[in-house]
Structures are given as C-alpha cells and as structure tokens.
Amino acid sequence: MAKQSPAKIKKLRGEAMRAAAERKAAKAASKSSEYHGEADLDAYAEVDGAWRELGLAAPARRALIDEGLYKLSDLRKVSIDLIKDLHGMGPNTIRILIAEMKKKDLSFRK
C-alpha cells in the first residue's frame, strides 16, 4: 500500500474533525431540547402549583414531580433519605418540606 501524501492526510483529518464536531453539536442539541424544551417546562408548570406555593426552587419541584409527588401529603409515601437523594434537593428545600409537614402534622415514611 502506498504512503498517503501529507495533503491527503490533512484533508482526511479535517473531514474527521468536522464529522466529530457535527456529531457533538447534534448530541448537544438533542439534549438541550430534551431537558430544556418549552413543552417539558410547560408540563411541569401545570402540576407544580403546590410546590411553587411553598417557595421551592425549580430543580427541586421538577425532582419531586418526576418521583410522582405532587402535593405535601404525597411525601408520607417516601422516606426522607429518598428525598435527600433526589437531584435538586438542597438543605433549604429539605428545611422547607420538614417545616411544612410539621405544620400539617405529617411525617415521612420510616
């Protein structure tokens, strides 16, 4: 097999780099539309009213909704450890949830 010329090597390298950049851009575009699309945020907005009233941050509200927890009384079904492990649950959110549950005389599952 004959050795390729430097020009041919440069051309092939450029094509490979452009193809990789296109794949990376397509992957980033699919992720951003999947996670940050208008439809997704609208779907959360329809069901996060109870969490919004408590003043929870958006990542915490989305995490609770993804777990199927739509109101404060739903938290009785789960343990505090599960809630703490959810993405978006910070110390402030945990404090708010515990305080509100105490006000309503509710407790987490043991």
RADAHU-V669978 format. One record per run of one state. SS is the DSSP state (@ for helix, = for strand, . for the rest). FROM is the first residue (numbers start at 1). TO is the last residue. Records with the same first field share a line. If there is no record, write none. Layout:
SS->FROM-TO / FROM-TO
This chain:
.->1-5 / 37-37 / 48-48 / 55-57 / 67-71 / 78-78 / 86-90 / 104-108 / 110-110
@->6-36 / 38-47 / 49-54 / 58-66 / 72-77 / 80-85 / 91-103
=->79-79 / 109-109
